[in-house]
Structures are given as C-alpha cells and as structure tokens.
C-alpha cells in the first residue's frame, strides 16, 4: 500500500486515482511498477463485462512484444514493434514503453541514456501494416526509406548496436 505514495512525486495524477501493480524485484534490487488510472481500468473491465468476459489478470500490452533473456555475459536484446502512429519498445523482462512514431528517436535516446553502460547488443524492429498515414510525407516509400529510419540506423551504429528490421504487410494486433 505504500508503493503508490513512494511514487507520488513521479506521477502526474493523484495516487488515489491510480491503480499501481507491483512487479518482481530484479537482480539489481529494483522493483518495477505498472500504473494506470482507475477510471481507465474500470472502463476496460466494463468493456469486457459488456461482452460477457471476466478478466482474472490484465497485463500491459508491452508484455506481448517479444523479449528474450540474455545471460550476464551477453548484452540484452530490445524489441520494437511499430504499427500506424504507435510504437512499443520492450527493454527487459518487466520494462518497456509505448510511444508515438514521431517521437521514436527522442524516446530511444532517452532509453539509451537510461540504460547507461547496459545498452542492448541488438534492437529488433518489426513494422506491422502501414506506418502512419500513407499521405504522411515522412514515410513515403515505406518506413525503411524514411528519414526517421535512417537516423535510427545512425543512432544504433554510433552505439555499436545491431539493428534488424522485419517489415510485415499485415497488422500485428493479432499477435499480442
């Protein structure tokens, strides 16, 4: 019960309006948390109930993105999935985030900064369906031809991180 109040200064909303799920402790002693507004959680549960379903457990969407444990001698692998204007970046067993594709480079740089000397050895990027709106000039010719992708390649190369790209024509929503 004390965890939400310990996080209070890091949260934009009143902790009494939030649901905080406490994760497991990692090898460095850190405990990760998932935070969602109570009203949003209640809305999700109401949607399930409306179609006759009951959820015993709800997990963040990010946990549907592929991630594999690496041993201590090998750098971690991060996985990114992009579909439309949204992206998901999985950075660990209990860590990851959602972002807007237009913020991809800024978000990734912040993750690199946060990782410090524990940068990943590889980032696997999966593009599902079409990225953004087909009329969006940033992605004319596809994601792999975009300025954002070229800058992503440069960012990873500068950090000695391998980058792999898998472009799928179909939506990835069914895989989550």
Backbone as a printed PyTorch tensor [residue, N CA C, xyz], in Angstrom:
tensor([[[  0.8160,  -1.2020,   0.0000],
         [  0.0000,   0.0000,   0.0000],
         [  0.8520,   1.2550,   0.0000]],

        [[  2.1100,   1.1640,   0.4070],
         [  2.9570,   2.3500,   0.4810],
         [  3.5850,   2.7050,  -0.8590]],

        [[  3.6580,   1.7340,  -1.7790],
         [  4.3410,   1.9720,  -3.0620],
         [  3.7520,   3.1460,  -3.8350]],

        [[  2.4300,   3.2480,  -3.9960],
         [  1.9080,   4.3960,  -4.7520],
         [  2.3560,   5.7430,  -4.1570]],

        [[  2.4030,   5.8230,  -2.8520],
         [  2.7900,   7.0790,  -2.2120],
         [  4.2890,   7.3290,  -2.3550]],

        [[  5.0800,   6.2690,  -2.4570],
         [  6.5110,   6.4300,  -2.7070],
         [  6.7540,   6.9510,  -4.1270]],

        [[  5.8360,   6.6470,  -5.0340],
         [  5.9440,   7.0830,  -6.4320],
         [  5.2790,   8.4310,  -6.6800]],

        [[  4.6030,   8.9550,  -5.6840],
         [  3.7330,  10.1170,  -5.8460],
         [  4.3820,  11.2820,  -6.6000]],

        [[  5.6120,  11.6050,  -6.3020],
         [  6.2700,  12.7470,  -6.9540],
         [  6.6060,  12.4830,  -8.4090]],

        [[  6.6080,  11.2180,  -8.8370],
         [  6.9230,  10.8710, -10.2230],
         [  5.6720,  10.7550, -11.0840]],

        [[  4.5090,  10.8760, -10.4800],
         [  3.2480,  10.6750, -11.1940],
         [  2.5150,  11.9900, -11.3890]],

        [[  1.8550,  12.1170, -12.5300],
         [  1.1530,  13.3540, -12.8610],
         [ -0.2290,  13.4320, -12.2220]],

        [[ -0.7750,  12.3130, -11.8010],
         [ -2.1200,  12.2880, -11.2220],
         [ -2.0530,  11.9770,  -9.7290]],

        [[ -3.1450,  12.2290,  -9.0570],
         [ -3.2810,  11.9150,  -7.6390],
         [ -3.2260,  10.3940,  -7.4740]],

        [[ -2.3960,   9.9070,  -6.5710],
         [ -2.2240,   8.4570,  -6.4100],
         [ -3.5190,   7.7500,  -6.0180]],

        [[ -4.4420,   8.4570,  -5.4060],
         [ -5.7180,   7.8420,  -5.0370],
         [ -6.5790,   7.5570,  -6.2620]],

        [[ -6.2470,   8.1650,  -7.4110],
         [ -6.9820,   7.9680,  -8.6610],
         [ -6.3060,   6.9270,  -9.5590]],

        [[ -5.2260,   6.2970,  -9.0460],
         [ -4.4270,   5.3790,  -9.8510],
         [ -4.4340,   3.9660,  -9.2850]],

        [[ -4.2600,   3.0090, -10.1740],
         [ -4.0400,   1.6150,  -9.7800],
         [ -2.5660,   1.3240, -10.0470]],

        [[ -1.8530,   0.8500,  -9.0430],
         [ -0.4340,   0.5350,  -9.1800],
         [ -0.2480,  -0.9610,  -8.9900]],

        [[  0.3170,  -1.6090, -10.0140],
         [  0.6310,  -3.0390,  -9.9230],
         [  2.1300,  -3.1570,  -9.6800]],

        [[  2.4850,  -3.8950,  -8.6770],
         [  3.8890,  -4.0210,  -8.2820],
         [  4.4830,  -5.2570,  -8.9340]],

        [[  5.5980,  -5.0730,  -9.6370],
         [  6.2820,  -6.1740, -10.3160],
         [  7.2540,  -6.8830,  -9.3920]],

        [[  8.0360,  -7.7550,  -9.9860],
         [  9.0270,  -8.5090,  -9.2220],
         [ 10.3150,  -7.7030,  -9.0770]],

        [[ 11.0930,  -8.0490,  -8.0730],
         [ 12.3810,  -7.3910,  -7.8600],
         [ 13.4120,  -8.0170,  -8.7960]],

        [[ 14.2120,  -7.1640,  -9.4670],
         [ 15.2360,  -7.6920, -10.3700],
         [ 16.5540,  -7.9220,  -9.6240]],

        [[ 17.5720,  -8.3610, -10.3450],
         [ 18.8620,  -8.7000,  -9.7270],
         [ 19.5510,  -7.4970,  -9.1000]],

        [[ 19.2340,  -6.2960,  -9.5810],
         [ 19.8230,  -5.0810,  -9.0230],
         [ 18.9970,  -4.5310,  -7.8500]],

        [[ 17.9300,  -5.2260,  -7.4910],
         [ 17.1040,  -4.8130,  -6.3720],
         [ 16.0020,  -3.8240,  -6.7410]],

        [[ 15.8650,  -3.5110,  -8.0210],
         [ 14.8190,  -2.5940,  -8.4680],
         [ 13.4810,  -3.3220,  -8.5380]],

        [[ 12.4230,  -2.6060,  -8.2180],
         [ 11.0690,  -3.1400,  -8.3220],
         [ 10.3340,  -2.2690,  -9.3380]],

        [[  9.8310,  -2.9010, -10.3870],
         [  9.1360,  -2.1720, -11.4380],
         [  7.6450,  -2.1540, -11.1470]],

        [[  6.9900,  -1.1030, -11.6330],
         [  5.5690,  -0.9220, -11.3820],
         [  4.8570,  -0.5670, -12.6750]],

        [[  3.6140,  -0.9730, -12.7680],
         [  2.7340,  -0.5450, -13.8610],
         [  1.6720,   0.3380, -13.2210]],

        [[  1.4090,   1.4780, -13.8430],
         [  0.4660,   2.4400, -13.2860],
         [ -0.5770,   2.7780, -14.3450]],

        [[ -1.8470,   2.7570, -13.9430],
         [ -2.9500,   3.1070, -14.8470],
         [ -4.0160,   3.8180, -14.0200]],

        [[ -4.7250,   4.7360, -14.6520],
         [ -5.7910,   5.4230, -13.9190],
         [ -6.9000,   4.4200, -13.5910]],

        [[ -7.4740,   4.5680, -12.4230],
         [ -8.5610,   3.6640, -12.0120],
         [ -9.7320,   3.7510, -12.9840]],

        [[-10.0300,   4.9510, -13.4680],
         [-11.1710,   5.1060, -14.3860],
         [-10.9120,   4.3720, -15.7010]],

        [[ -9.6800,   4.4040, -16.1920],
         [ -9.3680,   3.6690, -17.4200],
         [ -9.4770,   2.1600, -17.1890]],

        [[ -8.9390,   1.6840, -16.0790],
         [ -9.0190,   0.2620, -15.7490],
         [-10.4750,  -0.1720, -15.6180]],

        [[-11.2840,   0.6330, -14.9460],
         [-12.7040,   0.3040, -14.7940],
         [-13.4110,   0.2800, -16.1500]],

        [[-13.0210,   1.1830, -17.0540],
         [-13.6220,   1.2090, -18.3970],
         [-13.2650,  -0.0670, -19.1620]],

        [[-12.0230,  -0.5060, -19.0570],
         [-11.6190,  -1.7520, -19.7270],
         [-12.4160,  -2.9310, -19.1860]],

        [[-12.5380,  -2.9950, -17.8640],
         [-13.2850,  -4.0900, -17.2460],
         [-14.7540,  -4.0480, -17.6530]],

        [[-15.3280,  -2.8500, -17.7720],
         [-16.7250,  -2.7100, -18.2010],
         [-16.8940,  -3.1810, -19.6440]],

        [[-15.9170,  -2.8880, -20.5110],
         [-15.9880,  -3.3550, -21.9010],
         [-15.9760,  -4.8730, -21.9570]],

        [[-15.1370,  -5.4980, -21.1560],
         [-15.0870,  -6.9660, -21.1160],
         [-16.4130,  -7.5300, -20.6070]],

        [[-16.9120,  -6.9360, -19.5320],
         [-18.1710,  -7.4070, -18.9420],
         [-19.3240,  -7.2780, -19.9400]],

        [[-19.3160,  -6.2160, -20.7340],
         [-20.3860,  -5.9750, -21.7080],
         [-20.4750,  -7.0740, -22.7600]],

        [[-19.3830,  -7.7710, -23.0050],
         [-19.3940,  -8.8650, -23.9820],
         [-19.3010, -10.2340, -23.2940]],

        [[-19.5510, -10.2330, -21.9840],
         [-19.6270, -11.4920, -21.2530],
         [-18.2910, -12.0830, -20.8370]],

        [[-17.2650, -11.2690, -20.7680],
         [-15.9470, -11.7650, -20.3650],
         [-15.5620, -11.2320, -18.9950]],

        [[-14.7300, -12.0030, -18.2990],
         [-14.2080, -11.6010, -16.9900],
         [-12.6940, -11.7880, -17.0150]],

        [[-11.9830, -10.7520, -16.6390],
         [-10.5150, -10.8340, -16.6270],
         [-10.0330, -11.1930, -15.2290]],

        [[ -9.2390, -12.2560, -15.1440],
         [ -8.5960, -12.5860, -13.8770],
         [ -7.3080, -11.7950, -13.7230]],

        [[ -6.6540, -11.5250, -14.8590],
         [ -5.3810, -10.8080, -14.8690],
         [ -5.3680,  -9.8840, -16.0800]],

        [[ -4.8250,  -8.6990, -15.9050],
         [ -4.6110,  -7.7850, -17.0280],
         [ -3.1280,  -7.4220, -17.0220]],

        [[ -2.5160,  -7.4830, -18.1820],
         [ -1.0890,  -7.1560, -18.2750],
         [ -0.8860,  -6.0460, -19.2960]],

        [[  0.1690,  -5.2760, -19.1400],
         [  0.4510,  -4.2190, -20.1150],
         [  0.6930,  -4.8140, -21.5060]],

        [[  0.2470,  -4.1020, -22.5120],
         [  0.4110,  -4.5170, -23.9030],
         [  1.8820,  -4.7930, -24.2430]],

        [[  2.7750,  -4.0690, -23.6280],
         [  4.2050,  -4.2060, -23.9190],
         [  4.6910,  -5.6370, -23.6730]],

        [[  4.0550,  -6.3580, -22.7540],
         [  4.4800,  -7.7250, -22.4690],
         [  4.1330,  -8.6840, -23.6030]],

        [[  3.3660,  -8.2330, -24.5840],
         [  3.0870,  -9.0360, -25.7700],
         [  4.1800,  -8.9230, -26.8240]],

        [[  5.0920,  -7.9710, -26.6330],
         [  6.1950,  -7.7920, -27.5800],
         [  7.3140,  -8.7600, -27.2090]],

        [[  7.8670,  -9.4200, -28.2140],
         [  8.9090, -10.4330, -27.9900],
         [ 10.0750,  -9.8670, -27.1910]],

        [[ 10.5470, -10.6290, -26.2540],
         [ 11.7530, -10.3050, -25.4930],
         [ 12.3520, -11.6170, -25.0390]],

        [[ 13.6670, -11.7080, -25.0880],
         [ 14.3030, -12.9390, -24.6030],
         [ 15.4060, -12.6020, -23.6140]],

        [[ 15.4880, -13.4260, -22.6070],
         [ 16.5010, -13.2790, -21.5640],
         [ 17.8760, -13.5410, -22.1520]],

        [[ 18.8300, -12.6890, -21.8310],
         [ 20.2080, -12.9500, -22.2460],
         [ 21.0120, -13.2560, -20.9890]],

        [[ 22.0910, -13.9900, -21.1660],
         [ 22.9020, -14.2850, -19.9840],
         [ 23.7410, -13.0590, -19.6380]],

        [[ 24.3520, -13.0730, -18.4680],
         [ 25.0810, -11.9110, -17.9670],
         [ 26.2490, -11.5120, -18.8650]],

        [[ 26.8140, -12.4460, -19.6090],
         [ 27.9770, -12.1580, -20.4430],
         [ 27.5970, -11.4970, -21.7660]],

        [[ 26.3400, -11.5570, -22.1220],
         [ 25.8910, -11.0670, -23.4330],
         [ 24.9540,  -9.8790, -23.2420]],

        [[ 25.0970,  -8.8530, -24.0890],
         [ 24.1880,  -7.7020, -23.9640],
         [ 22.7430,  -8.1000, -24.2490]],

        [[ 21.8380,  -7.3560, -23.6830],
         [ 20.4110,  -7.6160, -23.8650],
         [ 19.9800,  -7.3410, -25.3010]],

        [[ 18.8200,  -7.8390, -25.6380],
         [ 18.1820,  -7.5600, -26.9190],
         [ 16.9040,  -6.7940, -26.6090]],

        [[ 16.6920,  -5.7050, -27.2950],
         [ 15.4460,  -4.9650, -27.1720],
         [ 14.6010,  -5.2620, -28.3990]],

        [[ 13.2910,  -5.1930, -28.2460],
         [ 12.3800,  -5.4070, -29.3650],
         [ 11.4370,  -4.2230, -29.4910]],

        [[ 11.2230,  -3.8100, -30.7320],
         [ 10.3390,  -2.6960, -31.0150],
         [  9.3120,  -3.1470, -32.0450]],

        [[  8.0690,  -2.7540, -31.8330],
         [  7.0200,  -3.0430, -32.8010],
         [  6.3410,  -1.7240, -33.1320]],

        [[  6.1950,  -1.4620, -34.4250],
         [  5.5710,  -0.2210, -34.8850],
         [  4.3870,  -0.5740, -35.7680]],

        [[  3.2510,   0.0370, -35.4580],
         [  2.0580,  -0.1470, -36.2740],
         [  1.3090,   1.1780, -36.2960]],

        [[  1.1500,   1.7280, -37.4810],
         [  0.4980,   3.0270, -37.6090],
         [  1.3240,   4.1060, -36.9380]],

        [[  0.6830,   4.9130, -36.1250],
         [  1.3510,   6.0120, -35.4150],
         [  1.9400,   5.5770, -34.0790]],

        [[  1.7180,   4.3130, -33.6810],
         [  2.1460,   3.8320, -32.3580],
         [  3.3150,   2.8930, -32.4490]],

        [[  4.1290,   2.9450, -31.4190],
         [  5.2190,   2.0010, -31.2900],
         [  5.2820,   1.4710, -29.8700]],

        [[  5.8290,   0.2830, -29.7340],
         [  6.0750,  -0.3290, -28.4330],
         [  7.5380,  -0.7330, -28.3970]],

        [[  8.2200,  -0.4400, -27.3120],
         [  9.6290,  -0.8130, -27.1470],
         [  9.7600,  -1.6280, -25.8770]],

        [[ 10.1860,  -2.8700, -26.0200],
         [ 10.3930,  -3.7640, -24.8680],
         [ 11.8830,  -3.8100, -24.5680]],

        [[ 12.2560,  -3.3700, -23.3650],
         [ 13.6670,  -3.2620, -22.9990],
         [ 14.0990,  -4.2790, -21.9490]],

        [[ 13.1660,  -5.0430, -21.4050],
         [ 13.5200,  -6.0210, -20.3950],
         [ 12.3400,  -6.8730, -20.0070]],

        [[ 12.5600,  -7.7630, -19.0550],
         [ 11.5050,  -8.6800, -18.6190],
         [ 10.2900,  -7.9270, -18.0970]],

        [[ 10.5190,  -6.8160, -17.4180],
         [  9.4210,  -6.0480, -16.8370],
         [  9.4330,  -4.5890, -17.2850]],

        [[ 10.1590,  -4.2880, -18.3500],
         [ 10.2930,  -2.8880, -18.7520],
         [  9.9940,  -2.6810, -20.2260]],

        [[  9.4560,  -1.5410, -20.5190],
         [  9.1520,  -1.1530, -21.8740],
         [  8.2250,   0.0390, -21.8510]],

        [[  7.8680,   0.5040, -23.0290],
         [  7.0220,   1.6810, -23.1020],
         [  6.3460,   1.7750, -24.4520]],

        [[  5.3080,   2.5930, -24.5010],
         [  4.6130,   2.8980, -25.7470],
         [  4.9990,   4.3140, -26.1400]],

        [[  4.9920,   4.5930, -27.4440],
         [  5.3710,   5.9270, -27.9120],
         [  4.7020,   6.2110, -29.2490]],

        [[  4.6660,   7.4700, -29.6170],
         [  4.2090,   7.8580, -30.9420],
         [  5.4100,   7.7950, -31.8670]],

        [[  5.2190,   7.2790, -33.0680],
         [  6.3190,   7.0860, -34.0080],
         [  7.0750,   8.3890, -34.2460]],

        [[  6.3830,   9.5080, -34.2490],
         [  7.0590,  10.7840, -34.4670],
         [  8.0790,  11.0930, -33.3680]],

        [[  7.9470,  10.4400, -32.2100],
         [  8.8760,  10.6500, -31.0880],
         [  9.8980,   9.5220, -30.9460]],

        [[  9.9490,   8.6100, -31.9020],
         [ 10.7950,   7.4210, -31.7890],
         [ 12.2430,   7.7560, -31.4320]],

        [[ 12.8680,   8.6790, -32.1330],
         [ 14.2890,   8.9720, -31.9140],
         [ 14.5300,   9.5680, -30.5300]],

        [[ 13.6660,  10.4630, -30.1050],
         [ 13.8060,  11.0730, -28.7840],
         [ 13.6080,  10.0210, -27.6830]],

        [[ 12.6090,   9.1720, -27.8600],
         [ 12.3350,   8.1200, -26.8740],
         [ 13.5100,   7.1430, -26.7990]],

        [[ 14.0170,   6.7360, -27.9520],
         [ 15.1170,   5.7830, -27.9570],
         [ 16.3700,   6.3830, -27.3300]],

        [[ 16.6520,   7.6580, -27.6010],
         [ 17.8090,   8.3060, -26.9880],
         [ 17.6700,   8.3460, -25.4720]],

        [[ 16.4620,   8.6400, -24.9820],
         [ 16.2200,   8.6400, -23.5380],
         [ 16.4400,   7.2500, -22.9560]],

        [[ 16.0300,   6.2050, -23.6880],
         [ 16.2470,   4.8210, -23.2260],
         [ 17.7310,   4.4800, -23.2150]],

        [[ 18.4550,   4.9230, -24.2360],
         [ 19.9130,   4.7120, -24.2650],
         [ 20.5490,   5.3920, -23.0500]],

        [[ 20.1540,   6.6320, -22.7860],
         [ 20.7050,   7.3660, -21.6480],
         [ 20.3980,   6.6490, -20.3450]],

        [[ 19.1790,   6.1530, -20.2160],
         [ 18.7650,   5.4530, -19.0100],
         [ 19.5140,   4.1310, -18.8380]],

        [[ 19.7990,   3.4590, -19.9470],
         [ 20.4940,   2.1630, -19.8850],
         [ 21.9550,   2.3190, -19.4860]],

        [[ 22.5180,   3.5000, -19.7340],
         [ 23.9230,   3.7240, -19.3800],
         [ 24.8370,   2.7440, -20.0760]],

        [[ 25.6260,   2.0250, -19.3060],
         [ 26.5630,   1.0510, -19.8940],
         [ 25.9050,  -0.2850, -20.2150]],

        [[ 24.6230,  -0.4200, -19.9600],
         [ 23.9050,  -1.6660, -20.2250],
         [ 23.0500,  -1.5740, -21.4850]],

        [[ 23.6280,  -1.0060, -22.5270],
         [ 22.9140,  -0.8810, -23.7960],
         [ 22.6850,  -2.2580, -24.4110]],

        [[ 21.6520,  -2.3750, -25.2360],
         [ 21.4080,  -3.6710, -25.8840],
         [ 22.4510,  -3.9510, -26.9560]],

        [[ 22.6460,  -5.2150, -27.2600],
         [ 23.5150,  -5.6020, -28.3730],
         [ 22.7630,  -5.5280, -29.6830]],

        [[ 21.4350,  -5.7040, -29.6010],
         [ 20.5850,  -5.7240, -30.7870],
         [ 19.2480,  -5.0750, -30.4770]],

        [[ 18.7100,  -4.3720, -31.4510],
         [ 17.3260,  -3.9150, -31.3950],
         [ 16.6270,  -4.5190, -32.6010]],

        [[ 15.5920,  -5.2860, -32.3360],
         [ 14.7970,  -5.9120, -33.3990],
         [ 13.5400,  -5.0790, -33.6180]],

        [[ 13.3850,  -4.5410, -34.8100],
         [ 12.2430,  -3.6840, -35.1360],
         [ 11.3060,  -4.4520, -36.0650]],

        [[ 10.0430,  -4.5350, -35.6840],
         [  9.0280,  -5.1570, -36.5240],
         [  8.0350,  -4.0730, -36.9320]],

        [[  7.8530,  -3.9150, -38.2350],
         [  6.8890,  -2.9590, -38.7690],
         [  5.6600,  -3.7470, -39.1820]],

        [[  4.5220,  -3.4070, -38.6080],
         [  3.2820,  -4.1160, -38.8830],
         [  2.3560,  -3.2340, -39.6980]],

        [[  1.8430,  -3.7680, -40.7760],
         [  0.9350,  -2.9820, -41.6100],
         [  1.6320,  -1.7430, -42.1330]],

        [[  0.8850,  -0.6700, -42.2450],
         [  1.4310,   0.5990, -42.7250],
         [  1.8280,   1.4580, -41.5380]],

        [[  2.9630,   2.1330, -41.6650],
         [  3.3870,   3.0760, -40.6400],
         [  2.7220,   4.4020, -40.9430]],

        [[  2.0320,   4.9300, -39.9610],
         [  1.3570,   6.2240, -40.0690],
         [  0.3860,   6.2510, -41.2380]],

        [[  0.0540,   7.4080, -41.6780],
         [ -0.8720,   7.6180, -42.7790],
         [ -0.0900,   7.5740, -44.0860]],

        [[ -0.6400,   6.9040, -45.0770],
         [  0.0490,   6.8050, -46.3620],
         [  0.3260,   8.1790, -46.9620]],

        [[ -0.4580,   9.1890, -46.5810],
         [ -0.2640,  10.5380, -47.1010],
         [  0.8460,  11.2710, -46.3510]],

        [[  1.3540,  10.6890, -45.2760],
         [  2.3950,  11.3180, -44.4680],
         [  3.7060,  11.2750, -45.2390]],

        [[  4.2200,  12.4230, -45.6100],
         [  5.4280,  12.5200, -46.4310],
         [  6.6560,  11.9130, -45.7470]],

        [[  6.6490,  11.8500, -44.4120],
         [  7.8040,  11.2820, -43.7030],
         [  8.0340,   9.8220, -44.0660]],

        [[  6.9710,   9.1300, -44.4690],
         [  7.0760,   7.6960, -44.7160],
         [  6.8180,   7.3190, -46.1650]],

        [[  6.9500,   8.2800, -47.0680],
         [  6.7910,   7.9800, -48.4990],
         [  7.8300,   6.9340, -48.8790]],

        [[  7.4090,   5.8540, -49.4960],
         [  8.3360,   4.7860, -49.8640],
         [  8.5130,   3.7490, -48.7720]],

        [[  7.8050,   3.9050, -47.6570],
         [  7.8910,   2.9320, -46.5720],
         [  8.8260,   3.3740, -45.4620]],

        [[  8.6960,   2.7300, -44.3210],
         [  9.4880,   3.1010, -43.1450],
         [ 10.9840,   3.0190, -43.4150]],

        [[ 11.4020,   1.9500, -44.1100],
         [ 12.8390,   1.7500, -44.3260],
         [ 13.4610,   2.8010, -45.2410]],

        [[ 12.6380,   3.5830, -45.9220],
         [ 13.1310,   4.6790, -46.7650],
         [ 13.0180,   6.0330, -46.0630]],

        [[ 12.4760,   6.0490, -44.8670],
         [ 12.2080,   7.3100, -44.1730],
         [ 13.4560,   7.8840, -43.5070]],

        [[ 13.4040,   9.1790, -43.2760],
         [ 14.4670,   9.8770, -42.5630],
         [ 14.5770,   9.3460, -41.1280]],

        [[ 13.4250,   9.0380, -40.5240],
         [ 13.4360,   8.5140, -39.1540],
         [ 14.2200,   7.2030, -39.1000]],

        [[ 13.9820,   6.3140, -40.0620],
         [ 14.7090,   5.0440, -40.0710],
         [ 16.2040,   5.2670, -40.3050]],

        [[ 16.5500,   6.1570, -41.2140],
         [ 17.9670,   6.4140, -41.4840],
         [ 18.6650,   6.9610, -40.2350]],

        [[ 17.9820,   7.8290, -39.4990],
         [ 18.5600,   8.3680, -38.2610],
         [ 18.6140,   7.2970, -37.1780]],

        [[ 17.6520,   6.3870, -37.1720],
         [ 17.6670,   5.2610, -36.2380],
         [ 18.8790,   4.3780, -36.5010]],

        [[ 19.1450,   4.1000, -37.7660],
         [ 20.3220,   3.3110, -38.1480],
         [ 21.5890,   3.9960, -37.6430]],

        [[ 21.6950,   5.2890, -37.8420],
         [ 22.8730,   6.0510, -37.4030],
         [ 23.0230,   6.0350, -35.8870]],

        [[ 21.9030,   6.2040, -35.1670],
         [ 21.9460,   6.1780, -33.6930],
         [ 22.4600,   4.8450, -33.1810]],

        [[ 21.9450,   3.7710, -33.7590],
         [ 22.3580,   2.4330, -33.3130],
         [ 23.8110,   2.1710, -33.6700]],

        [[ 24.2280,   2.5590, -34.8660],
         [ 25.6240,   2.3550, -35.2820],
         [ 26.5710,   3.1160, -34.3560]],

        [[ 26.1910,   4.3240, -33.9590],
         [ 27.0340,   5.1330, -33.0750],
         [ 27.2160,   4.4790, -31.7000]],

        [[ 26.2430,   3.6580, -31.3020],
         [ 26.3090,   2.9660, -30.0080],
         [ 26.7810,   1.5180, -30.1610]],

        [[ 27.1450,   1.1290, -31.3880],
         [ 27.5670,  -0.2420, -31.6950],
         [ 26.4590,  -1.2570, -31.3850]],

        [[ 25.2310,  -0.8920, -31.7620],
         [ 24.0610,  -1.7410, -31.5640],
         [ 23.6150,  -2.2480, -32.9270]],

        [[ 23.4420,  -3.5660, -33.0450],
         [ 22.9230,  -4.1450, -34.2880],
         [ 21.4380,  -3.8320, -34.3840]],

        [[ 20.9970,  -3.5500, -35.5950],
         [ 19.5980,  -3.2310, -35.8290],
         [ 19.0540,  -4.1830, -36.8790]],

        [[ 17.9460,  -4.8430, -36.5620],
         [ 17.3110,  -5.7030, -37.5600],
         [ 15.9060,  -5.1780, -37.8140]],

        [[ 15.4610,  -5.3000, -39.0600],
         [ 14.1610,  -4.7810, -39.4590],
         [ 13.3610,  -5.8880, -40.1250]],

        [[ 12.1330,  -6.0880, -39.6520],
         [ 11.2100,  -7.0600, -40.2240],
         [  9.9550,  -6.2980, -40.6080]],

        [[  9.6920,  -6.1770, -41.9040],
         [  8.5160,  -5.4480, -42.3860],
         [  7.4460,  -6.4610, -42.7500]],

        [[  6.3210,  -6.3830, -42.0820],
         [  5.1780,  -7.2750, -42.3350],
         [  4.0770,  -6.4560, -42.9840]],

        [[  3.3890,  -7.0310, -43.9030],
         [  2.2950,  -6.3180, -44.5600],
         [  1.0240,  -6.2810, -43.7500]],

        [[  0.8980,  -7.2140, -42.8010],
         [ -0.3510,  -7.3190, -42.0480],
         [ -0.2010,  -6.7220, -40.6560]],

        [[ -1.3250,  -6.5240, -40.0180],
         [ -1.3630,  -5.9930, -38.6700],
         [ -0.7680,  -6.9940, -37.6800]],

        [[ -0.1400,  -6.5010, -36.6530],
         [  0.4170,  -7.3630, -35.6220],
         [ -0.5080,  -7.4780, -34.4100]],

        [[ -1.6580,  -6.7990, -34.4260],
         [ -2.5360,  -6.8140, -33.2680],
         [ -2.9330,  -8.2220, -32.8510]],

        [[ -3.0670,  -9.1020, -33.8430],
         [ -3.4680, -10.4650, -33.5120],
         [ -2.3790, -11.2280, -32.7720]],

        [[ -1.1260, -10.7570, -32.8790],
         [ -0.0310, -11.4830, -32.2350],
         [  0.1160, -11.0800, -30.7740]],

        [[ -0.5010,  -9.9840, -30.3720],
         [ -0.3720,  -9.5420, -28.9720],
         [ -1.3280, -10.2620, -28.0800]]])
